[in-house]
Every structure is written in structure tokens, then in C-alpha cells.
């Protein structure tokens, strides 16, 4: 009789029972479905259990499968789909030994988590998934590391993506979604603010004051009006009621100053954001505090949930992506929220039937909110160093050997549990997606998107003094110096503003807290040190314009450091009597800055601050195109310079290498030019 335990030697059997054959056919370690002849032999053996030829053939096949299972070092050997299995889906997740594991888009409505420590490849895998998803669904990415902008540079699929910074957003917190009654939205807003900022005891105060705002201002109600009503609210004489008022006031003041995009009365930005049938928008929130980040994500989800619930419209499929969301998803957020459930955790299971889903990338699964874990169907593990293997084993149905293998995953490998496609966790590999970002194209797409947004600001101008009356003369002097002497380093700006170092630090800190300036650190490759240069924000320029100062034009379409390098090159070029051209073209190749000497010689300058591979390819094109006497690349720092140098190594002739010079941005800026 064949043994019931497949791991014992089959030669010891003298006859075969039908029950033993069925047990062996269902043993996942043997994977008999990978051998069709084994299934046919087993079927005949069930009909003729005494046939010695069938017994011998089946016994030999079982031995061969036992040897394959014992010799495999893959802990997930038994979990892979049979060779003949057909797996259907819309997105390719990973490549298995004998299959490609897909996933259906509708599975994202039941949420997906990508887990792994820093450097494990989470972002690369998210880029692979989202690049495929954008043509088929609407994707909104909240990016805290400014890494997912690479989606806009993916060949053939990058055109589906727009990149915005959170300071560009024009939002109206008190404006209900289309078709939603004011009283419904009042309850949602009060609940959202109270639970996001632990203001459970202040809910009555928030509700009463917000209702007064709508009675006074109607459709023009703004966050500033709400703050004014809270300030005017007459609390009782007790310390407790005064504390409730002060807590609510502090939160609203912080929201107004930290998230200035929420101040508007009416805007159609969220309608445009969520109504498109496909494509993606990356919203970069690198400088947004964690608490406000959680609030903004919850606000987006609650606005969309309320809109779809009342309109009964569930198309298109919308996926909200939270990259590097570890802190926002922690269990501690639930404990801090009234009722023990954070708004973000609640929103992740409210939209399942409305075509809404969340994809979150986090460093740890064990510290993630229990409610979020219970409402996440698909899991992708890129690494589990430092994580609790028991929570992962429970969620994915892993054996101890499989759980231990999560700690030794290499970059480019992942363990995927996608029950909508295949009921067992499997291990596979995924490719790194190439990306080439064009900053000029990104800015053009952002302008095209924002040109569709209609904004109505508050009508009561008396409550918004212009210009601000809280700027001291020292602050105004420093702001003016930073705006019109951009090439001066921080120490020189102190001197220009007649401030000593202590006063200067205090002024800079105050201006930065008001959102009027942003300091940028620049490393010097030659000297090994660093300097600070000060960028005046859009809000800072508005303050200066309100005082009669005209804005300085930008030489290029790049960011602050890009324009800073261009200004320095313009200054140095004019000192050598050169004509300086910005964003010029040389033999069909665009360059950032071009010097034209009096004798007709041309010297091209490329400012590379983001992608070493792209800059290396651009330099190669410039050198081979000819028409210039020399080509200079201004790099972000010494590390960036070395990467470009390594990519160029061996690709240029000696003559071409002599025409090429690489410099660090810090070396270009290490002397004041004004």
C-alpha cells in the first residue's frame, strides 16, 4: 500500500489505495500538477489500483518530485502556480520561476501595502506598478521624498503623469463637494479636524463656530473666517472651556500658516484631480509636517468618499498612493484619535465599494495600525529586517522557513500575497524601470494642469491685512536682500541687511516660519564645506510686491539652485565680455547657458542637479555635436560629479575629453559676486 506520508520512501509500498493516491496528488510539496503525465497516470491508477506497471510509473514519478522538493533551496517552492495554470490580471507585479504574477486593478480597491526597510526597493516596485496603472485608472500620489517624480520620465508612459508641489495646491476646506448639502459637510469637516488633531473635547465649539461662519458668509466661507469665529467665541469662565477654545484656535492658526493652500473660499481643483478617467498626479509633500500630511490625505479621501457616496458614481477607479507613510499609518495614530480610529485608518476601509483604493509604502508592517492591516488584501514584501515576522506570517499564511526568508531578500526580489490572483504567497523578481526626467516638461505640465483651476478667494478683504503687519524692519531688510541679491551666501546676506550673526539667525528663523523664505544648503566639492543660499518663496515675493518691489525675472525654467547657477554663470560671462544666452540651442542640442566670446568662440554650460545618467547622455550629445570650443557641467556635489564621471568613462575620445570640464555648484558659488 502507498504511504500516506509522501516524505517516506515509496519503494516500501506493495500496493496502492485510492485514498493514498489522492493524498499524494494534493500534496503541495510534490507539485504533481507540473507533470501532466503524472496526473494521467494517477487517474488510471484510481481506476486500476492493482496494475503493477501503473504503480511503478507513479512510484518513480513521486520519487522524482520528492527529490526536486528536497533539493530546492526556495522556501516558496510549494506555493508557485502549476506550470499549466492561467493567471489573469491587468498589472504585472513580479516574475516567478515559471509564470508572471499579474494583479487585477479592482483588487486595489481592497488596498495594497508595499513593506520594506530603506533601500529595499519599495519605491522602484511602486514605480513599476504605477507606470502600468496610470493608463487604466486615476492615480493620485502623495510623495514625501520627491522620488516618485520619476514616473513622469518613464519612456512611453511618462506622458500620463503630472508633478505638483503641495504649495501649488489651491484648496477650499469649507467648500462642500458638488451636490453635497452644507450641513452634511459641516459634520464631516468638524469630525475630520477633531480626530486628526485630537480635539475631541472641542467638537461642540468647532461645530457651533463653523455653523455661524456658513450663516454669515455662505459659499464664501474660508478657514480664516472660521478662525475669527473661534477667536470671538465666548467661552465660560472655567479653565477647561478656555483650554478647549485655545486648543481649537492653535490648530486653525497652525493650519493657516503651515498649509496656506487651504485658505480659499471656492476652487475646482479636487474636481479636476479626481474626475479624469486615467493618468496620474504626483503631489510632493517633502516639507509638510507629518500631522498636516495625515490631515491632507484624510481630507482628500473624505472629500472623495462623500462625493461618490452621495452622487452614486463609482467611476473611474481611483487609487491614492501614500509613499513613505510609516509614521502616518502607525498604531499610535489610532490611540491618539478620539474613538480609537484615526481618520486615515477609517477612510481606508470606507471606499471599497465606491471604486476607491489605497496603495501605501511603509517600513514596518507590525507597527502599522491594526485596522489598516485588517483592511489590506494584497501585500508585497521587499524586506523585513527589524520587522515582526509573526505579524507578516499571520497576514500572508507563511511557514517559519518562508517567514525567515523575508529577512534575506535582495534588491529586485519581493514576496507577493495577492489572493485575488493566486491564493498563496510567492517569491519573484521585478525589473528596475528606467526614467529620464525633463524638468522643463514637468513645469509645462504643471502649468497646464493649474491653468484649469478656478479659484475664488474670500470677499472680505478687511480681515486680511495686506501687506502683513507682523514683519519687522530687520525682517524686511533681509527679505529684500535675499530677493535682489540671490548670489550672496547667508553670511553675506547678514552683512547686507546690517545684522550680526545672532540677529540674522533669529530673523531667518522667523521668515522661514512664516513661509517667506527657504534656505538651501550647497556642498563644495573642492573645499569640502558647505554654504547656505536663501530662496524667496511665492508668498515672500507677494509681500515684496505689495510694498512696491517688482519681481526679478528667472533666467531659466529650472528650480532655485538651477537659476542660481545660471545667474552666477551670467555674472562670470559678462566679466569676460561674453554674450550670455540662456536655454540656447547648439547644433540641435539644447544647453542651459551659452557663452559667446568676442572672437566667436562658444562655451556651453550644462547645469545638472537631478539625474546623473541624463546629464552624462546630454554631455555626450553636446561633445559629439560639435560647434563649441568647450563644454562645462555644473554638478550638484562631488558625489554627483563622480557618478557622471563614471558614466562617461570610456565613452569619449581623448580629444572630446579635453573639451569637457566638470565642476561642483559649490565651487561656482563660493565667492560673492555682488
C-alpha positions in Angstrom: 0.0 0.0 0.0 1.3 3.5 -0.8 2.2 5.5 2.3 0.0 8.4 3.4 3.1 10.4 4.2 4.8 11.4 0.8 8.1 12.0 2.5 8.6 8.3 3.2 10.3 6.2 0.6 7.6 5.0 -1.9 9.6 1.8 -2.7 8.4 0.3 0.6 4.8 0.1 -0.8 3.5 -3.1 -2.5 0.0 -1.9 -3.5 -1.8 1.4 -3.9 -5.1 2.6 -2.4 -7.2 5.3 -4.0 -7.1 7.4 -0.8 -3.2 7.4 -0.8 -3.1 8.5 -4.5 -5.5 11.4 -3.8 -3.3 12.5 -0.8 -0.2 12.5 -3.0 -1.9 14.4 -5.8 -2.9 17.1 -3.3 0.5 17.4 -1.5 1.8 20.9 -2.5 5.4 19.8 -2.0 5.2 17.2 -4.8 3.7 19.7 -7.3 2.3 16.8 -9.4 0.3 19.3 -11.5 3.6 20.4 -13.0 3.8 16.9 -14.7 0.6 16.2 -16.8 1.6 12.6 -17.3 1.6 12.1 -13.6 -2.0 13.3 -13.4 -3.0 11.0 -16.2 -1.1 8.1 -14.5 -2.9 8.8 -11.2 -6.3 8.9 -12.9 -5.6 5.5 -14.5 -4.3 4.2 -11.2 -7.5 5.2 -9.4 -9.4 3.0 -11.9 -6.9 0.1 -11.8 -5.2 0.2 -8.3 -3.7 -3.2 -8.8 -1.9 -2.6 -12.1 1.9 -3.1 -11.3 3.0 -1.1 -14.3 1.0 1.9 -13.3 2.2 1.5 -9.7 5.8 1.5 -10.7 5.4 4.5 -13.1 3.6 6.5 -10.4 6.1 5.5 -7.7 9.0 6.7 -9.9 7.3 10.0 -10.6 6.7 10.6 -6.9 10.4 9.8 -6.1 11.4 12.4 -8.8 9.1 15.0 -7.3 10.3 14.3 -3.8 13.9 14.8 -4.9 13.1 18.1 -6.6 11.4 19.3 -3.5 14.2 18.2 -1.2 16.9 19.7 -3.5 15.2 23.1 -3.9 16.5 25.9 -1.8 13.4 28.1 -2.4 11.2 28.2 0.6 8.2 29.1 -1.6 8.7 26.0 -3.9 5.4 24.5 -3.0 3.4 27.8 -3.3 4.1 28.5 -7.0 1.2 28.0 -9.5 1.4 24.8 -11.6 3.0 25.1 -15.0 -0.3 24.9 -16.8 -2.1 27.4 -14.6 -3.5 30.5 -16.3 -3.2 33.7 -14.2 -5.2 36.7 -15.4 -4.7 40.4 -14.4 -4.1 43.9 -15.6 -0.7 44.7 -14.0 2.5 42.7 -13.9 3.8 42.5 -10.4 6.7 40.1 -10.3 8.2 37.3 -12.5 8.0 33.8 -10.9 10.2 30.9 -11.9 7.6 29.7 -14.4 5.0 32.4 -14.6 4.4 36.2 -14.5 2.2 37.1 -11.5 -0.4 39.7 -12.5 -2.9 41.6 -10.5 -6.3 43.0 -11.3 -7.0 46.7 -11.0 -10.2 46.1 -9.0 -8.1 44.4 -6.3 -6.5 47.8 -5.5 -10.0 48.8 -4.2 -9.2 46.4 -1.3 -5.9 48.2 -0.7 -2.3 47.2 -1.2 0.7 47.5 1.1 4.4 47.6 0.0 6.6 46.8 3.0 10.4 47.0 3.4 13.2 49.0 5.0 15.0 51.8 3.4 17.0 50.7 0.3 15.0 47.5 -0.2 13.4 48.7 -3.4 9.9 49.7 -2.3 10.0 52.9 -4.4 11.3 51.0 -7.5 8.4 48.5 -7.2 5.8 51.2 -6.7 7.1 53.0 -9.8 6.8 49.7 -11.8 3.2 49.3 -10.7 2.0 52.9 -11.1 3.6 53.2 -14.5 1.3 50.4 -15.7 -1.7 51.6 -13.7 -1.9 55.3 -15.0 -3.2 54.5 -18.5 -6.0 52.3 -16.9 -7.1 54.2 -13.8 -6.8 57.6 -12.0 -3.8 57.7 -9.6 -3.1 60.4 -7.0 0.4 60.1 -5.4 1.3 61.8 -2.1 5.1 61.8 -2.2 7.1 62.7 0.9 10.6 62.0 -0.6 10.3 63.6 -4.1 11.3 60.2 -5.7 8.1 59.3 -7.5 8.5 62.2 -9.9 10.5 59.6 -11.8 7.1 58.4 -13.1 7.0 61.4 -15.4 10.2 60.2 -17.0 9.3 56.6 -17.8 9.6 56.0 -21.5 6.2 55.9 -23.4 4.2 56.1 -20.1 5.6 59.3 -18.5 3.2 61.4 -20.5 0.4 60.2 -18.3 1.9 62.0 -15.2 1.9 65.5 -13.8 4.0 66.6 -10.9 2.8 69.3 -8.5 4.2 70.7 -5.2 1.8 70.9 -2.3 2.3 74.7 -2.1 0.8 74.9 -5.6 -2.5 73.4 -4.5 -5.5 75.7 -4.1 -8.0 74.1 -1.8 -11.2 75.2 -0.1 -11.6 73.2 3.1 -15.0 74.6 3.8 -16.4 74.1 0.3 -18.6 71.0 0.1 -18.2 68.6 -2.8 -20.6 69.1 -5.7 -24.1 68.3 -4.8 -23.4 67.9 -1.1 -25.5 69.8 1.4 -23.7 72.2 3.8 -24.9 70.5 6.9 -23.5 67.2 5.7 -20.1 68.7 5.0 -20.1 70.6 8.3 -20.3 67.4 10.2 -17.5 65.8 8.1 -15.2 68.8 8.5 -15.6 69.0 12.2 -15.1 65.3 12.7 -12.0 65.3 10.4 -10.3 68.2 12.2 -11.2 67.0 15.7 -9.9 63.4 15.0 -6.8 64.5 13.1 -5.6 66.8 15.8 -7.1 65.1 19.0 -9.7 67.9 19.6 -12.5 65.6 20.7 -13.4 67.9 23.6 -13.5 70.9 21.3 -16.0 69.4 18.8 -19.0 71.4 20.1 -17.1 74.6 19.9 -15.9 73.8 16.4 -19.4 72.9 15.3 -21.1 76.0 16.6 -18.5 78.4 15.2 -18.5 76.7 11.8 -22.3 76.9 11.5 -22.0 80.7 12.3 -19.5 81.0 9.5 -21.8 79.5 7.0 -24.7 81.6 8.2 -22.6 84.8 7.7 -20.6 84.0 4.6 -22.5 81.2 2.8 -20.5 79.9 -0.1 -17.6 82.3 0.5 -16.7 80.8 3.9 -13.0 80.3 4.5 -10.7 78.9 7.1 -9.8 82.4 8.1 -13.5 83.2 8.8 -13.6 80.0 11.0 -10.6 81.2 13.0 -12.2 84.6 13.5 -15.3 83.0 14.9 -13.3 80.8 17.2 -11.5 83.8 18.5 -14.8 85.6 19.1 -16.4 82.6 20.8 -17.3 83.4 24.4 -16.1 80.5 26.5 -17.1 80.0 30.1 -15.0 81.3 33.0 -13.7 77.8 33.8 -10.2 76.8 32.8 -11.5 73.8 30.9 -13.6 75.7 28.4 -10.8 78.2 27.9 -8.5 75.3 27.2 -10.9 73.8 24.6 -11.0 77.2 22.8 -7.3 77.7 22.9 -6.6 74.2 21.5 -9.0 74.7 18.6 -7.5 78.1 17.9 -4.0 76.8 17.9 -4.8 74.1 15.4 -6.6 76.5 13.0 -3.7 79.0 13.2 -1.2 76.3 12.5 -3.3 75.1 9.5 -3.5 78.6 8.1 0.3 79.2 8.3 1.6 75.7 7.6 -0.9 74.8 4.8 -1.7 78.1 3.0 -3.4 76.3 0.2 -6.4 75.7 2.4 -7.4 79.4 2.7 -9.6 79.7 -0.4 -13.3 80.1 -0.5 -14.1 78.1 -3.7 -12.0 76.1 -6.1 -12.5 73.3 -8.6 -9.1 71.7 -8.0 -10.3 68.5 -6.4 -13.0 68.0 -9.1 -10.3 68.2 -11.8 -8.0 66.0 -9.7 -10.5 63.2 -9.3 -12.7 63.4 -12.4 -10.2 62.4 -15.1 -10.6 58.9 -16.4 -7.0 58.0 -16.2 -3.5 59.4 -15.7 -1.7 60.3 -12.5 -0.7 63.3 -10.4 2.2 63.3 -8.0 1.8 65.8 -5.2 5.2 66.4 -3.5 4.9 67.0 0.3 8.5 66.9 1.3 8.3 69.8 3.6 4.9 69.2 5.0 4.8 68.2 8.8 3.6 64.7 9.5 0.4 65.7 11.3 -0.6 68.0 8.5 0.3 65.3 6.0 -2.1 62.9 7.6 -4.8 65.5 7.7 -4.3 66.3 4.0 -4.5 62.7 3.0 -7.6 62.1 5.2 -9.2 65.3 3.7 -8.7 64.0 0.1 -10.1 60.6 1.0 -13.1 62.0 2.9 -13.9 64.6 0.2 -13.9 61.9 -2.5 -15.8 59.4 -0.3 -18.5 61.9 0.4 -18.8 63.0 -3.2 -19.1 59.4 -4.5 -21.4 58.2 -1.8 -24.0 60.9 -2.4 -23.6 61.0 -6.3 -23.7 57.2 -6.6 -20.9 57.4 -9.2 -18.2 54.8 -8.9 -16.1 55.5 -12.0 -13.3 55.9 -12.7 -11.3 53.6 -10.4 -9.2 55.9 -8.2 -6.0 54.8 -6.3 -4.4 57.1 -3.7 -0.8 56.3 -3.2 1.0 57.1 0.1 4.7 56.8 -0.3 6.9 56.7 2.8 3.8 56.7 5.0 5.2 54.8 8.0 4.6 57.5 10.6 1.1 58.4 9.3 0.0 54.7 9.4 1.3 53.8 12.9 -0.9 52.3 15.5 -0.1 55.3 17.8 -2.3 57.4 15.4 -5.3 55.3 16.3 -4.6 55.6 20.0 -4.3 59.4 19.7 -7.6 59.8 17.8 -11.0 60.0 19.5 -12.8 56.7 19.3 -9.5 54.8 18.8 -9.6 55.1 15.0 -7.7 57.7 13.0 -9.4 59.3 10.1 -6.8 57.8 7.7 -7.5 54.3 9.0 -11.2 54.8 8.8 -11.0 56.1 5.2 -9.0 53.1 4.0 -12.0 50.7 4.5 -14.8 53.2 3.7 -14.2 53.4 -0.1 -14.1 49.7 -1.0 -17.5 49.7 -2.8 -17.0 53.1 -4.3 -14.1 52.4 -6.6 -11.5 53.8 -4.2 -8.3 52.2 -3.1 -5.1 53.0 -1.2 -1.6 51.8 -2.0 0.7 52.5 0.9 4.5 52.1 1.1 5.7 51.6 4.7 8.9 50.5 6.5 7.2 48.2 9.0 4.1 46.1 9.0 4.0 45.3 12.7 3.7 48.9 13.7 1.0 49.7 11.2 -2.5 50.3 12.5 -4.4 47.1 13.2 -7.4 48.4 11.4 -5.4 49.2 8.3 -3.8 45.7 8.4 -7.2 44.1 8.6 -8.4 46.0 5.6 -5.4 45.5 3.3 -5.8 42.5 1.0 -2.7 42.5 -1.2 0.8 42.6 0.4 4.2 42.9 -1.3 7.3 42.4 1.0 10.6 43.8 -0.2 12.4 43.1 3.1 11.6 42.5 6.7 14.8 43.5 8.6 13.7 44.6 12.0 10.0 43.8 11.4 8.0 41.3 13.5 7.8 38.1 11.4 4.8 36.8 13.3 2.5 39.6 12.1 3.7 39.0 8.5 3.3 35.2 8.8 -0.3 35.6 10.1 -1.3 38.1 7.3 0.3 36.1 4.5 0.0 32.5 5.7 3.7 31.8 5.7 5.6 28.8 7.2 8.5 29.6 9.6 11.0 28.9 6.8 9.2 31.3 4.4 9.0 34.0 7.1 12.7 33.8 7.8 13.5 34.2 4.1 11.9 37.6 4.2 15.0 38.9 6.0 17.4 38.0 3.2 15.5 39.3 0.2 17.8 41.1 -2.3 17.0 44.3 -4.1 14.8 43.4 -7.1 13.2 40.5 -5.2 9.8 40.5 -3.4 7.3 38.2 -1.8 3.8 38.8 -3.0 0.5 37.8 -1.5 -2.3 38.6 -4.0 -5.2 36.4 -3.1 -7.3 37.9 -6.0 -4.8 36.3 -8.4 -3.3 33.4 -6.5 -4.2 32.1 -3.0 -0.6 31.6 -1.7 2.4 33.9 -1.1 5.1 33.6 -3.8 8.6 34.9 -4.3 9.5 36.7 -7.6 11.7 39.3 -9.1 11.0 42.6 -10.8 13.0 44.9 -13.1 14.1 48.5 -12.3 12.2 51.0 -14.5 14.4 53.4 -16.4 13.4 57.1 -16.1 14.7 60.3 -17.7 13.2 63.5 -16.2 12.9 66.7 -18.2 12.3 69.5 -15.6 11.1 71.9 -18.3 8.5 69.4 -19.5 7.4 68.8 -15.9 6.9 72.5 -15.3 4.9 72.8 -18.5 2.6 70.0 -17.5 2.1 71.6 -14.0 1.2 74.9 -15.6 -1.2 73.3 -18.0 -2.9 71.5 -15.1 -3.1 74.6 -12.8 -4.5 76.7 -15.7 -7.7 74.7 -15.5 -8.2 75.5 -11.8 -10.6 78.3 -11.0 -10.1 80.0 -7.6 -12.4 82.3 -5.7 -10.7 83.9 -2.7 -12.6 85.4 0.3 -14.6 88.5 -0.4 -14.0 90.1 3.0 -10.6 91.8 2.4 -10.8 93.7 5.7 -9.9 90.5 7.6 -6.8 90.0 5.5 -4.4 93.0 6.1 -2.0 93.5 3.1 0.8 93.6 3.4 1.5 91.7 6.6 1.9 94.0 9.6 4.0 91.5 11.6 7.2 91.9 9.6 9.9 93.9 11.5 12.3 96.3 9.7 15.1 93.8 10.1 12.9 91.1 8.5 12.0 93.3 5.6 15.7 94.2 5.0 16.7 90.6 5.0 13.8 89.6 2.7 14.7 92.4 0.3 18.4 91.4 0.3 17.6 87.7 -0.3 15.3 88.6 -3.2 17.6 91.0 -5.1 21.0 89.6 -4.1 20.4 85.9 -4.7 24.1 85.2 -5.3 25.1 86.3 -1.8 25.6 83.5 0.7 23.9 83.6 4.1 26.8 85.2 5.9 27.0 88.0 3.3 23.2 88.5 3.4 23.6 89.2 7.2 26.1 91.9 6.4 23.9 93.3 3.5 21.0 93.5 6.0 23.1 95.1 8.7 22.6 92.2 11.1 25.0 90.4 13.2 25.0 86.5 13.3 22.7 86.2 16.3 20.2 88.7 14.9 20.4 87.1 11.4 19.6 83.7 12.7 16.6 85.0 14.6 15.3 86.9 11.5 15.9 83.9 9.2 14.0 81.6 11.6 11.1 84.0 11.8 10.8 84.4 8.0 11.1 80.7 7.4 8.3 80.0 9.9 6.1 82.4 8.0 6.8 80.6 4.8 8.5 83.6 3.1 12.0 82.1 2.6 13.6 78.7 2.3 17.3 78.0 3.0 19.3 75.8 0.6 22.5 74.0 1.6 25.1 73.8 -1.1 28.2 71.5 -0.7 31.5 72.4 -2.2 33.5 69.6 -3.8 36.8 71.4 -3.7 36.7 72.8 -0.2 34.7 70.0 1.5 32.5 72.6 3.3 29.0 73.9 2.7 27.2 77.3 2.3 23.6 78.4 2.5 21.7 80.4 0.0 18.2 81.8 0.6 15.2 81.3 -1.8 12.3 83.8 -1.5 9.1 81.8 -1.8 6.0 82.8 -3.8 4.5 84.2 -0.6 7.6 86.2 0.1 7.5 87.8 -3.4 3.9 88.7 -2.8 4.9 90.5 0.4 7.5 92.5 -1.6 5.2 93.2 -4.5 2.6 94.6 -2.0 5.3 97.0 -0.9 6.1 98.2 -4.4 9.0 96.0 -5.4 9.0 94.3 -8.8 9.8 90.6 -9.1 13.1 89.7 -10.7 12.8 87.5 -13.8 14.1 84.0 -13.8 16.8 83.2 -16.3 15.8 79.6 -16.8 12.7 77.4 -16.2 14.5 75.3 -13.5 14.3 75.4 -9.8 16.1 77.8 -7.4 19.5 76.2 -7.4 19.3 75.8 -11.2 18.6 79.6 -11.6 21.3 80.4 -9.0 23.9 78.6 -11.1 22.6 80.4 -14.2 22.9 83.8 -12.6 26.5 83.0 -11.5 27.4 82.0 -15.0 25.8 85.1 -16.4 27.9 87.3 -14.0 31.1 85.5 -14.8 30.4 85.5 -18.6 29.8 89.3 -18.7 33.1 89.9 -16.8 34.8 88.2 -19.7 32.9 90.4 -22.2 30.8 87.4 -23.4 27.3 87.5 -24.7 25.3 85.1 -22.4 22.4 83.1 -23.8 20.0 81.1 -21.6 18.4 77.8 -22.8 20.1 78.1 -26.2 20.5 75.6 -29.0 23.8 74.4 -30.5 23.5 72.1 -33.5 20.0 70.9 -32.4 21.2 70.3 -28.8 19.8 72.5 -26.1 22.1 73.9 -23.4 21.3 75.7 -20.2 23.8 78.6 -20.6 25.9 79.5 -23.6 28.8 82.0 -23.6 29.7 83.7 -26.9 33.2 85.2 -26.8 34.1 88.4 -28.8 36.2 86.2 -31.2 33.1 84.0 -31.9 34.1 81.0 -29.8 31.2 79.2 -27.9 31.4 77.7 -24.5 28.4 75.6 -23.4 27.3 75.1 -19.7 25.0 72.4 -18.6 23.6 72.6 -15.1 22.9 69.1 -13.8 21.3 68.7 -10.4 18.9 65.7 -10.6 19.8 62.7 -12.8 23.5 61.7 -13.4 22.6 59.3 -16.2 20.6 62.0 -18.1 23.4 64.6 -17.6 26.0 62.1 -18.9 24.0 61.4 -22.0 23.4 65.1 -22.6 27.2 65.8 -22.3 27.9 63.0 -24.8 25.5 64.6 -27.2 27.0 68.1 -26.8 30.6 66.9 -27.2 29.7 64.9 -30.3 27.5 67.6 -31.9 30.5 70.0 -32.1 30.2 73.7 -32.7 31.5 74.6 -29.2 35.1 75.1 -28.0 34.4 73.5 -24.6 31.6 72.0 -22.5 31.3 72.5 -18.8 28.9 70.6 -16.5 27.9 72.2 -13.2 27.0 69.3 -10.8 25.1 69.3 -7.5 28.0 68.0 -5.4 31.1 65.8 -5.5 29.2 62.6 -5.3 27.0 63.6 -8.3 30.2 64.6 -10.2 31.8 61.2 -9.6 28.7 59.4 -10.9 28.7 61.4 -14.1 32.4 60.8 -14.5 31.9 57.1 -14.1 29.1 57.0 -16.7 31.3 58.9 -19.2 34.3 56.8 -18.7 35.4 55.1 -21.9 32.7 56.7 -24.0 34.6 59.7 -25.3 37.8 60.1 -27.3 40.9 61.9 -25.8 40.1 65.0 -27.9 36.5 65.0 -26.7 37.6 64.6 -23.1 39.8 67.6 -23.4 36.8 69.7 -24.3 34.9 68.6 -21.2 35.1 70.0 -17.7 33.1 69.0 -14.6 32.6 71.5 -11.7 30.7 71.5 -8.5 28.0 74.0 -7.8 29.6 74.9 -4.5 32.9 75.8 -6.3 31.0 78.1 -8.7 29.2 79.9 -5.8 31.9 80.1 -3.2 32.7 83.7 -3.9 30.2 86.5 -3.6 29.6 88.3 -6.9 27.8 91.4 -5.6 
